[in-house]
């Protein structure tokens, strides 16, 4: 399952590092390849060739969504050089150090394998035009330039059949380019759905923001039979289908699912988990929610989950050590609580973030959760809304699950799972009542902690603070 949605990608001349959406946190993931050619080895000035790095242990390819610089442009540290698209997200390629773009080796809209050279940079240049002219004939060894790829098959294809294979894919690619002149903007989910259905995403009418193709556009798209068949056979691979065996069925796994599985496996192996569980009585919270909803339209009613999210953020103020990250040689404690919450299932799983929850009112939190949940399901959320927060919540109550022990999402230190609300028999604490027992709505909450960051006693303090806020919801107003 994919938890967090959106990282900033930084590169150095010596290495590439994957960073979380918060610019101050770094994830120790795969380094991208770097190739360096000095003036003594070639006719070009001292320069460095940057390759497309792997954003995860399972990433094999990516698409250059858009270049934000052009050849000859200088950039400063922190400049977003380009956007890189995968099946699940679009990430910014951010410069760590200043430099000058000598040549762009891969054009936007091109899908390439990890390790393929994409950019040539130099430290500085007095004359940008002269620099670009010097590198105009540059080609990186290992297949950097997109123009180099078609050149290899051409001489090795004297027969008519191979020639037809080369020409056929080229024709559909030229049609969208001549029609609009711009690349097709589509959400990662929409691209995945289009590929699985055998649709050409460039032929789907967009309805999303800024003419962006969203998941709903793909779901409602019905191409002409002949056109769909020609497009699927000429330009798109067939959608993977289950393989039937003797008493079993092999289901294909998408690249995005493999990536999430790899991340979860890594987190479970490297993070020392421990789990704390508490039962929480919800009588007062449900009564408070009912009174507040009397003041709101039905379509804007508060949910139990809205109040739980608010309580979790306020508990971080009482026990701030939980709102932290393990940074190898130090622990970083955050000043605000940004909460990711899970929506969807399977390949449609997403984890949008609600920022600075502790400073917002219940109505604002409810509106943002509703907007983010709908946007995540439709694939219309912006990259910034999938950033990794400082805490994650998983609500499984709708499925009748009593409790769960989720995997901590690195670099966060905790994740909270909420179970279903059920009527339970509790002892009656009223000494004046003749009834010994009473019925009350109760929910089981389980929090998974990273023991490197949160000691057992600290985790217990946080869960106790969360329970107190939920059972006394009026204290959230203080």
C-alpha positions as CSV (number, residue, x, y, z in Angstrom):
1,X,0.0,0.0,0.0
2,X,1.1,3.3,-0.9
3,X,1.3,5.7,2.1
4,X,2.7,8.8,1.2
5,X,2.0,10.1,-1.5
6,X,5.1,12.8,-2.8
7,X,8.8,13.4,-2.4
8,X,11.1,16.2,-3.5
9,X,14.0,14.8,-5.6
10,X,17.4,16.5,-5.0
11,X,20.6,15.8,-6.9
12,X,24.3,16.5,-6.1
13,X,27.2,16.2,-8.4
14,X,28.4,13.3,-6.4
15,X,25.1,11.5,-5.8
16,X,21.4,11.7,-5.9
17,X,19.2,11.4,-2.8
18,X,15.5,10.9,-2.4
19,X,14.0,13.4,0.0
20,X,10.6,13.4,1.6
21,X,8.1,16.1,0.8
22,X,9.4,18.1,3.8
23,X,12.6,19.6,2.5
24,X,14.3,19.1,5.8
25,X,14.0,15.3,5.9
26,X,16.0,12.8,3.8
27,X,15.2,9.2,3.1
28,X,18.2,6.9,2.5
29,X,17.0,5.4,-0.8
30,X,18.7,4.3,-4.0
31,X,21.2,6.7,-5.5
32,X,21.0,7.7,-9.1
33,X,23.9,7.1,-11.5
34,X,26.4,9.8,-12.2
35,X,28.8,10.0,-15.2
36,X,31.7,12.5,-15.3
37,X,33.8,13.5,-18.3
38,X,36.7,15.9,-18.0
39,X,38.2,18.1,-20.6
40,X,41.2,15.9,-20.8
41,X,39.1,13.0,-22.0
42,X,36.9,14.8,-24.5
43,X,36.6,18.0,-26.5
44,X,34.0,19.3,-24.2
45,X,34.6,21.5,-21.1
46,X,34.4,20.0,-17.6
47,X,30.9,18.7,-17.1
48,X,28.8,16.1,-15.5
49,X,26.1,13.9,-16.9
50,X,23.1,13.1,-14.6
51,X,21.2,9.8,-15.0
52,X,17.6,9.1,-14.0
53,X,17.8,7.8,-10.4
54,X,15.5,5.1,-8.9
55,X,12.9,6.7,-6.6
56,X,12.3,3.3,-4.9
57,X,13.9,-0.2,-4.7
58,X,11.5,-1.4,-7.4
59,X,11.4,1.5,-9.9
60,X,12.6,0.5,-13.3
61,X,11.4,3.5,-15.4
62,X,10.0,7.0,-15.2
63,X,8.7,9.8,-17.4
64,X,10.1,13.3,-17.7
65,X,6.9,15.2,-17.2
66,X,8.2,18.6,-17.8
67,X,11.5,20.5,-17.8
68,X,11.4,23.8,-15.8
69,X,14.7,25.0,-17.3
70,X,16.1,25.1,-20.8
71,X,19.6,24.8,-22.2
72,X,21.8,27.7,-21.2
73,X,19.8,28.5,-18.1
74,X,21.6,28.8,-14.8
75,X,20.0,27.6,-11.6
76,X,20.4,28.0,-7.9
77,X,20.3,25.5,-5.1
78,X,16.7,24.5,-4.5
79,X,15.5,25.2,-8.1
80,X,13.1,22.5,-9.3
81,X,14.8,21.4,-12.5
82,X,12.1,19.0,-13.8
83,X,9.1,16.9,-12.9
84,X,9.4,13.1,-13.0
85,X,6.3,11.0,-13.2
86,X,5.7,7.4,-12.1
87,X,2.5,5.4,-11.9
88,X,1.6,6.8,-8.5
89,X,3.1,10.3,-8.2
90,X,4.9,13.2,-9.8
91,X,8.0,14.4,-8.0
92,X,10.1,17.5,-8.4
93,X,13.7,17.2,-9.4
94,X,15.4,19.8,-7.2
95,X,19.0,21.1,-7.4
96,X,21.2,20.8,-4.4
97,X,23.9,23.2,-5.8
98,X,24.0,26.0,-8.4
99,X,25.0,25.2,-12.0
100,X,24.3,25.8,-15.7
101,X,22.3,23.5,-18.0
102,X,24.6,22.6,-20.9
103,X,22.3,20.1,-22.7
104,X,19.0,18.3,-22.1
105,X,19.4,14.8,-23.3
106,X,15.8,13.6,-22.8
107,X,12.7,15.6,-23.9
108,X,9.6,16.0,-21.8
109,X,7.0,13.3,-22.2
110,X,9.6,10.6,-22.7
111,X,9.6,7.4,-20.6
112,X,13.1,6.1,-19.9
113,X,14.7,3.4,-17.8
114,X,16.5,4.2,-14.6
115,X,20.1,5.0,-15.2
116,X,19.6,6.7,-18.6
117,X,21.4,10.0,-18.8
118,X,19.0,12.9,-18.9
119,X,21.0,16.1,-18.3
120,X,24.5,17.7,-18.8
121,X,25.5,20.4,-16.3
122,X,28.6,22.5,-15.7
123,X,29.6,24.7,-12.7
124,X,29.3,28.0,-14.5
125,X,29.5,29.7,-17.9
126,X,30.3,33.2,-19.0
127,X,28.5,32.8,-22.3
128,X,25.4,30.6,-22.2
129,X,24.9,30.6,-26.0
130,X,28.5,29.5,-26.6
131,X,28.1,26.8,-24.0
132,X,25.0,25.4,-25.7
133,X,26.7,25.5,-29.0
134,X,29.7,23.6,-27.6
135,X,27.5,20.8,-26.3
136,X,25.1,20.7,-29.3
137,X,26.8,17.5,-30.6
138,X,27.1,15.9,-27.2
139,X,25.8,12.3,-26.9
140,X,26.3,10.4,-23.6
141,X,27.6,6.9,-23.9
142,X,25.0,4.3,-22.9
143,X,22.2,5.7,-24.9
144,X,21.4,9.2,-23.6
145,X,19.8,11.0,-26.4
146,X,16.3,10.0,-27.5
147,X,17.4,10.4,-31.1
148,X,20.0,7.7,-30.7
149,X,17.5,5.0,-29.8
150,X,15.7,4.7,-33.2
151,X,19.0,4.9,-35.1
152,X,20.2,1.4,-33.8
153,X,17.3,-0.7,-35.2
154,X,17.3,1.1,-38.6
155,X,20.3,-0.5,-40.2
156,X,19.5,-3.9,-38.7
157,X,16.1,-4.0,-40.3
158,X,16.5,-4.5,-44.1
159,X,13.4,-6.7,-44.3
160,X,10.0,-5.1,-44.9
161,X,8.5,-6.6,-41.7
162,X,10.8,-4.9,-39.2
163,X,10.4,-1.6,-41.1
164,X,6.7,-1.8,-40.6
165,X,7.2,-2.3,-36.8
166,X,9.3,0.8,-36.6
167,X,6.9,3.0,-38.6
168,X,3.6,1.9,-37.0
169,X,4.3,3.2,-33.5
170,X,5.7,6.5,-34.9
171,X,2.4,7.5,-36.6
172,X,0.2,7.6,-33.5
173,X,3.0,9.5,-31.6
174,X,3.0,12.2,-34.3
175,X,-0.7,12.7,-34.3
176,X,-1.1,14.1,-30.8
177,X,2.0,16.2,-31.2
178,X,0.7,17.8,-34.4
179,X,-2.7,18.3,-32.9
180,X,-1.8,20.3,-29.8
181,X,1.9,20.7,-29.8
182,X,2.0,20.1,-26.0
183,X,2.3,17.0,-23.8
184,X,-0.7,15.4,-22.3
185,X,-1.4,16.2,-18.7
186,X,-2.9,13.3,-16.7
187,X,-2.9,12.1,-13.2
188,X,-0.8,9.0,-12.4
189,X,-4.0,7.0,-11.6
190,X,-5.6,8.1,-14.9
191,X,-2.5,7.0,-16.8
192,X,-2.5,3.6,-15.0
193,X,-6.2,3.1,-15.8
194,X,-5.8,4.1,-19.4
195,X,-2.9,1.7,-19.9
196,X,-4.8,-1.2,-18.3
197,X,-7.9,-0.5,-20.4
198,X,-5.8,-0.2,-23.6
199,X,-6.7,3.5,-24.1
200,X,-4.5,6.2,-25.6
201,X,-4.6,8.8,-22.8
202,X,-4.0,11.6,-25.3
203,X,-7.4,10.8,-27.0
204,X,-9.4,11.1,-23.7
205,X,-11.2,14.5,-23.3
206,X,-9.9,16.1,-20.0
207,X,-12.2,17.6,-17.4
208,X,-9.7,18.1,-14.5
209,X,-7.9,21.3,-13.5
210,X,-5.8,22.9,-16.2
211,X,-7.1,20.4,-18.8
212,X,-5.8,17.5,-16.9
213,X,-7.1,13.9,-17.6
214,X,-8.4,12.4,-14.3
215,X,-9.5,9.0,-13.4
216,X,-13.2,9.9,-13.9
217,X,-12.4,10.8,-17.5
218,X,-10.9,7.4,-18.2
219,X,-13.7,5.6,-16.5
220,X,-16.3,7.4,-18.6
221,X,-14.4,7.2,-21.9
222,X,-15.9,5.1,-24.7
223,X,-13.9,5.1,-27.9
224,X,-15.1,3.9,-31.3
225,X,-14.6,0.2,-31.6
226,X,-12.3,0.4,-34.6
227,X,-10.3,3.3,-33.2
228,X,-9.9,1.7,-29.9
229,X,-8.8,-1.6,-31.5
230,X,-6.3,0.2,-33.7
231,X,-4.9,2.2,-30.8
232,X,-4.6,-0.7,-28.5
233,X,-2.8,-2.9,-31.1
234,X,-0.5,-0.2,-32.4
235,X,0.6,1.8,-29.5
236,X,-0.4,0.3,-26.1
237,X,0.4,-3.0,-24.5
238,X,-2.4,-5.4,-23.6
239,X,-3.6,-5.1,-20.1
240,X,-2.3,-7.9,-17.9
241,X,-4.7,-10.7,-17.4
242,X,-4.9,-13.4,-14.7
243,X,-3.3,-16.7,-15.5
244,X,-5.4,-19.7,-14.7
245,X,-3.6,-22.8,-13.4
246,X,-4.6,-26.2,-12.0
247,X,-6.5,-25.2,-8.9
248,X,-5.1,-21.7,-8.7
249,X,-5.0,-18.3,-10.4
250,X,-2.0,-16.1,-10.8
251,X,-2.9,-12.4,-10.5
252,X,-0.6,-9.8,-12.2
253,X,1.0,-7.2,-9.8
254,X,1.4,-3.7,-11.1
255,X,4.7,-1.8,-10.8
256,X,3.1,0.6,-8.2
257,X,2.0,-2.4,-6.1
258,X,5.5,-3.9,-6.2
259,X,6.9,-0.5,-5.1
260,X,4.5,-0.2,-2.1
261,X,5.3,-3.8,-1.2
262,X,9.0,-3.1,-1.3
263,X,8.6,-0.1,0.9
264,X,6.5,-1.9,3.4
265,X,8.9,-4.8,3.6
266,X,11.8,-2.4,4.1
267,X,9.9,-0.6,6.9
268,X,9.0,-3.8,8.7
269,X,12.6,-5.1,8.5
270,X,14.3,-1.9,9.6
271,X,11.9,-0.2,12.0
272,X,11.6,-1.9,15.5
273,X,7.9,-1.8,15.9
274,X,5.9,-2.1,19.1
275,X,2.2,-1.8,19.6
276,X,-0.1,-0.3,22.3
277,X,-3.9,-0.7,22.4
278,X,-6.6,1.1,24.3
279,X,-10.4,1.0,24.5
280,X,-12.1,4.4,24.2
281,X,-15.6,5.2,25.2
282,X,-17.3,7.4,22.7
283,X,-20.6,8.4,24.4
284,X,-19.5,12.1,25.0
285,X,-17.9,12.4,21.6
286,X,-21.0,11.2,19.7
287,X,-23.2,13.5,21.7
288,X,-20.9,16.5,21.0
289,X,-20.8,15.6,17.3
290,X,-24.6,15.4,17.2
291,X,-25.0,18.9,18.7
292,X,-22.4,20.4,16.3
293,X,-24.1,18.8,13.3
294,X,-27.3,20.5,14.2
295,X,-25.6,23.7,13.2
296,X,-24.3,22.4,9.8
297,X,-25.9,21.4,6.5
298,X,-26.3,17.6,6.1
299,X,-23.7,17.5,3.4
300,X,-21.1,19.2,5.6
301,X,-21.8,17.1,8.8
302,X,-18.8,16.2,10.9
303,X,-17.8,12.6,11.1
304,X,-16.3,10.6,14.0
305,X,-13.1,10.4,12.0
306,X,-12.9,14.2,11.9
307,X,-12.9,14.5,15.7
308,X,-10.4,11.6,15.9
309,X,-7.9,13.4,13.6
310,X,-8.3,16.6,15.7
311,X,-7.7,14.6,18.9
312,X,-4.6,13.0,17.5
313,X,-3.0,16.3,16.6
314,X,-3.8,17.8,20.0
315,X,-2.3,14.8,21.7
316,X,0.9,15.6,19.9
317,X,1.0,19.0,21.8
318,X,0.8,17.1,25.1
319,X,3.5,14.5,24.1
320,X,5.5,16.1,21.3
321,X,8.2,13.4,21.3
322,X,5.9,11.2,19.2
323,X,5.7,13.8,16.4
324,X,9.2,13.0,15.3
325,X,11.5,11.2,12.9
326,X,14.5,9.0,13.2
327,X,17.4,10.6,11.3
328,X,20.2,8.1,12.0
329,X,22.4,10.3,14.2
330,X,19.7,12.5,15.7
331,X,15.9,12.6,16.2
332,X,14.0,15.4,14.6
333,X,10.9,16.7,16.5
334,X,8.4,18.7,14.4
335,X,6.6,21.9,15.5
336,X,3.4,21.1,13.8
337,X,1.4,17.9,13.1
338,X,0.7,17.0,9.5
339,X,-1.5,13.9,9.3
340,X,-1.8,11.5,6.4
341,X,-4.9,9.4,6.1
342,X,-5.6,6.4,3.9
343,X,-8.4,6.2,1.3
344,X,-9.1,3.7,-1.4
345,X,-8.0,0.1,-1.8
346,X,-5.6,-1.9,-3.9
347,X,-3.8,0.1,-6.7
348,X,-6.2,3.0,-5.9
349,X,-4.8,3.4,-2.4
350,X,-3.7,6.9,-1.6
351,X,-2.6,8.8,1.5
352,X,-3.3,12.6,1.2
353,X,-2.1,14.9,3.9
354,X,-3.9,17.4,6.1
355,X,-1.4,20.1,7.2
356,X,-1.0,21.7,10.6
357,X,-4.1,19.9,12.0
358,X,-3.6,21.2,15.5
359,X,-4.2,24.8,14.6
360,X,-7.4,24.2,12.6
361,X,-11.0,24.0,13.7
362,X,-13.2,20.9,13.3
363,X,-15.2,22.4,10.4
364,X,-12.0,23.2,8.5
365,X,-10.5,19.8,9.2
366,X,-13.7,18.1,8.0
367,X,-13.8,20.1,4.8
368,X,-10.2,19.4,4.0
369,X,-10.6,15.7,4.6
370,X,-13.7,15.5,2.4
371,X,-12.0,17.4,-0.4
372,X,-8.8,15.3,-0.2
373,X,-10.6,12.0,-0.1
374,X,-12.7,12.9,-3.1
375,X,-9.7,14.3,-5.0
376,X,-7.6,11.2,-4.2
377,X,-10.3,8.8,-5.5
378,X,-10.7,10.9,-8.7
379,X,-6.9,11.5,-9.1
380,X,-7.3,15.3,-9.1
381,X,-5.1,16.2,-6.1
382,X,-1.9,18.2,-6.7
383,X,1.5,16.8,-5.9
384,X,1.8,18.9,-2.8
385,X,-1.3,17.2,-1.3
386,X,0.4,13.8,-1.2
387,X,3.4,14.8,0.8
388,X,4.6,12.7,3.7
389,X,3.3,14.1,6.9
390,X,4.5,13.5,10.5
391,X,1.8,11.0,11.5
392,X,-0.6,8.6,9.8
393,X,-4.1,7.4,10.7
394,X,-5.9,4.4,9.4
395,X,-9.7,4.0,10.0
396,X,-10.9,0.4,9.4
397,X,-14.2,0.8,11.3
398,X,-16.2,0.8,8.2
399,X,-15.2,-2.8,7.5
400,X,-16.2,-4.0,11.0
401,X,-12.5,-4.6,12.0
402,X,-12.1,-4.4,15.8
403,X,-8.4,-3.6,15.8
404,X,-5.3,-3.6,13.6
405,X,-1.5,-3.2,14.0
406,X,-0.4,-1.1,10.9
407,X,3.2,-0.7,9.7
408,X,4.9,2.5,10.5
409,X,5.5,4.7,7.5
410,X,9.1,5.9,7.4
411,X,10.3,8.5,8.3
412,X,7.3,8.9,10.7
413,X,7.5,7.4,14.2
414,X,3.9,6.3,14.7
415,X,0.7,5.3,13.0
416,X,-2.7,5.0,14.6
417,X,-5.4,2.4,13.6
418,X,-9.0,2.9,14.6
419,X,-11.5,0.0,14.8
420,X,-15.2,-0.2,14.6
421,X,-17.6,1.3,17.1
422,X,-19.6,-1.3,19.0
423,X,-21.9,-1.4,22.0
424,X,-20.2,-3.0,25.0
425,X,-21.2,-3.9,28.5
426,X,-19.3,-1.8,31.0
427,X,-19.4,-1.5,34.8
428,X,-21.6,1.3,36.0
429,X,-19.5,3.8,38.0
430,X,-22.5,5.7,39.3
431,X,-22.8,4.8,43.0
432,X,-26.4,6.0,43.2
433,X,-27.6,3.8,40.4
434,X,-29.2,0.5,41.1
435,X,-28.0,-0.9,37.7
436,X,-24.7,-2.6,38.0
437,X,-23.8,-2.6,34.3
438,X,-24.4,-0.2,31.4
439,X,-24.1,-0.2,27.6
440,X,-21.7,2.3,26.0
441,X,-20.3,2.8,22.5
442,X,-16.6,1.8,22.5
443,X,-13.8,1.9,20.0
444,X,-10.4,0.1,20.1
445,X,-7.4,2.1,19.0
446,X,-4.0,0.6,18.3
447,X,-0.9,2.7,17.8
448,X,2.3,1.3,16.2
449,X,5.5,3.1,17.3
450,X,9.1,3.2,16.1
451,X,11.0,2.2,19.3
452,X,14.1,4.1,18.1
453,X,12.2,7.3,18.5
454,X,9.4,6.7,21.0
455,X,10.1,4.8,24.2
456,X,7.3,2.5,25.6
457,X,6.4,4.9,28.4
458,X,6.3,7.9,26.0
459,X,4.0,5.9,23.6
460,X,1.7,5.1,26.6
461,X,1.6,8.8,27.6
462,X,0.6,9.8,24.1
463,X,-2.2,7.1,23.8
464,X,-3.5,8.2,27.3
465,X,-3.6,11.8,26.1
466,X,-5.5,10.8,23.0
467,X,-8.0,8.7,25.0
468,X,-8.6,11.6,27.4
469,X,-9.3,14.0,24.6
470,X,-11.7,11.7,22.8
471,X,-13.6,10.8,26.0
472,X,-13.8,14.5,27.0
473,X,-14.3,16.2,23.6
474,X,-15.1,19.6,25.1
475,X,-11.4,19.8,26.2
476,X,-10.5,20.1,22.5
477,X,-11.8,23.6,22.6
478,X,-9.4,24.7,25.3
